[in-house]
Amino acid sequence: MKKIILFLFVITCGNEFIIAQWQQTNGPYAGGVVYCFAMSGSNIFAGTNGGVFFSANNGTTWTGNTTGMINTDVRSLAISGSNIYAGTAGGGVYLSTDNGSSWSPDSTGMGNIWVSSLAISDTTIYAGTYGGGVYSSTMNGSGWTADTTGMGNVNIFSLTISGSTIYAGSY
């Protein structure tokens, strides 16, 4: 009988510890939607329907800056070195080279500007778009080429890379 009671106690305590691991933070965007996160060192970036927000203290405080962004509905983020890429719903890709303080449009050659996912492999950036398939850029995003050969569906929602293989999740 003692073993059963101890076992039930461990299960009950175990569930409490699992639930207790989540902690709500302040933000990053009051009343908005957070679509994605990216990290660079200890810096957290959050893509929201109000732009990109930055926290250097584990989400205790957030700072947003949309200087240069015409479309602030950020659906995807990717970081390569000092470059931060933000894919937007209807506004293409934006690039920041100053830790998110300012942004510049970076969608030249992209036929579809609804960017739902970004992924980076070495020096190539991939953008999954809704309605246009996958685009790639080897010039820090300043020029994009469609990579849709063999795609049965060009409504791309997610991308990931494993070695030399790119996986595209579609609708």
C-alpha positions as CSV (number, residue, x, y, z in Angstrom):
1,M,0.0,0.0,0.0
2,K,2.8,2.4,0.8
3,K,4.4,2.0,-2.7
4,I,1.1,2.9,-4.4
5,I,0.7,6.1,-2.4
6,L,4.2,7.1,-3.0
7,F,3.8,6.5,-6.7
8,L,0.6,8.6,-6.9
9,F,2.4,11.4,-5.0
10,V,5.3,11.4,-7.5
11,I,2.9,11.6,-10.4
12,T,0.9,14.4,-8.8
13,C,4.0,16.4,-8.0
14,G,5.5,15.7,-11.4
15,N,2.5,17.2,-13.1
16,E,2.7,20.3,-11.0
17,F,6.4,20.8,-11.9
18,I,5.6,20.5,-15.6
19,I,2.8,23.0,-15.5
20,A,4.9,25.4,-13.4
21,Q,7.7,25.7,-16.1
22,W,5.8,28.3,-18.1
23,Q,6.0,32.0,-17.1
24,Q,4.2,34.8,-18.8
25,T,6.2,37.9,-19.8
26,N,5.3,41.5,-20.2
27,G,4.7,41.8,-23.9
28,P,6.1,42.1,-26.4
29,Y,3.1,43.8,-27.9
30,A,0.1,44.7,-25.9
31,G,-3.0,43.3,-27.4
32,G,-1.2,42.0,-30.5
33,V,-0.3,38.7,-32.0
34,V,3.1,37.2,-31.7
35,Y,3.8,35.1,-34.8
36,C,7.5,34.1,-34.4
37,F,10.7,34.4,-32.4
38,A,14.4,34.4,-33.2
39,M,17.4,34.6,-30.9
40,S,20.8,36.1,-31.3
41,G,23.0,35.4,-28.3
42,S,20.9,36.4,-25.3
43,N,18.7,38.8,-27.4
44,I,15.2,37.7,-28.2
45,F,13.3,39.1,-31.2
46,A,9.6,38.7,-31.6
47,G,7.7,39.2,-34.8
48,T,4.2,40.6,-34.2
49,N,1.4,42.2,-36.2
50,G,2.9,45.5,-34.9
51,G,6.5,45.0,-36.0
52,V,9.6,43.5,-34.5
53,F,10.2,43.8,-30.8
54,F,13.5,43.2,-28.9
55,S,14.3,42.0,-25.4
56,A,17.7,41.8,-23.8
57,N,16.5,40.7,-20.4
58,N,14.6,37.4,-21.0
59,G,11.3,39.1,-21.9
60,T,11.0,41.3,-18.9
61,T,10.9,44.4,-21.1
62,W,10.5,44.8,-24.9
63,T,11.4,47.6,-27.3
64,G,9.8,47.9,-30.7
65,N,11.1,49.9,-33.7
66,T,9.5,49.9,-37.1
67,T,11.6,52.7,-38.6
68,G,11.7,52.0,-42.4
69,M,8.9,49.4,-42.3
70,I,5.9,50.1,-44.4
71,N,4.2,46.8,-43.5
72,T,4.6,45.8,-39.8
73,D,2.7,42.5,-39.9
74,V,5.8,40.3,-39.3
75,R,5.2,36.6,-39.8
76,S,8.8,35.2,-39.8
77,L,12.2,36.1,-38.6
78,A,15.7,34.8,-39.3
79,I,19.1,35.9,-38.1
80,S,22.5,35.5,-39.9
81,G,25.4,37.2,-38.2
82,S,24.5,40.9,-37.7
83,N,21.6,40.7,-40.3
84,I,18.0,40.3,-39.1
85,Y,15.4,39.4,-41.7
86,A,11.7,40.0,-41.2
87,G,9.2,38.4,-43.5
88,T,5.8,40.2,-43.6
89,A,2.3,39.5,-44.6
90,G,2.0,41.5,-47.9
91,G,5.2,43.6,-47.5
92,G,7.9,41.2,-48.5
93,V,11.2,41.0,-46.6
94,Y,12.9,43.7,-44.5
95,L,16.5,43.7,-43.4
96,S,18.1,45.3,-40.3
97,T,21.8,45.5,-39.9
98,D,21.7,47.5,-36.6
99,N,20.0,45.0,-34.2
100,G,16.4,46.0,-35.2
101,S,16.8,49.8,-34.8
102,S,16.0,50.4,-38.5
103,W,14.7,48.4,-41.4
104,S,15.0,48.5,-45.2
105,P,12.9,46.7,-47.8
106,D,14.8,43.7,-49.2
107,S,12.4,42.0,-51.7
108,T,13.9,42.8,-55.2
109,G,13.0,40.0,-57.6
110,M,10.4,38.5,-55.3
111,G,7.1,38.0,-57.2
112,N,5.1,37.3,-54.1
113,I,5.5,39.4,-51.0
114,W,3.4,37.4,-48.5
115,V,6.4,35.8,-46.6
116,S,5.3,33.3,-44.1
117,S,8.7,31.6,-43.3
118,L,12.4,32.3,-43.5
119,A,15.3,29.9,-43.2
120,I,19.1,30.4,-43.7
121,S,21.7,27.9,-44.8
122,D,25.3,29.1,-45.0
123,T,25.0,32.3,-47.2
124,T,21.6,31.4,-48.8
125,I,18.3,32.8,-47.4
126,Y,15.1,31.0,-48.3
127,A,11.7,32.7,-48.1
128,G,8.5,30.6,-48.1
129,T,5.6,32.6,-49.5
130,Y,1.9,32.2,-49.6
131,G,1.0,31.8,-53.2
132,G,4.5,32.1,-54.7
133,G,6.4,29.1,-53.4
134,V,10.0,29.4,-52.2
135,Y,12.4,32.1,-53.1
136,S,16.2,32.2,-52.4
137,S,18.8,34.8,-52.2
138,T,22.6,34.6,-52.0
139,M,23.0,38.3,-51.8
140,N,21.8,39.1,-48.3
141,G,18.3,39.3,-49.6
142,S,19.0,42.1,-52.1
143,G,18.0,39.8,-55.0
144,W,15.6,36.9,-55.0
145,T,15.0,33.9,-57.3
146,A,12.0,31.6,-57.4
147,D,12.7,28.0,-56.5
148,T,9.4,26.3,-57.3
149,T,10.5,23.5,-59.6
150,G,8.6,20.3,-58.7
151,M,6.3,22.0,-56.1
152,G,2.7,20.8,-56.2
153,N,1.5,23.5,-53.9
154,V,3.0,27.0,-53.7
155,N,1.2,28.1,-50.5
156,I,4.2,27.7,-48.2
157,F,3.8,28.2,-44.4
158,S,7.0,26.8,-43.0
159,L,10.6,26.0,-43.9
160,T,13.4,24.1,-42.2
161,I,16.8,22.9,-43.4
162,S,18.6,19.8,-42.5
163,G,22.0,19.4,-44.2
164,S,21.4,20.1,-47.9
165,T,17.7,19.3,-47.8
166,I,15.1,22.0,-47.5
167,Y,11.6,21.1,-46.2
168,A,8.6,23.2,-47.1
169,G,5.3,22.9,-45.3
170,S,2.4,23.8,-47.5
171,Y,-1.3,24.4,-47.2
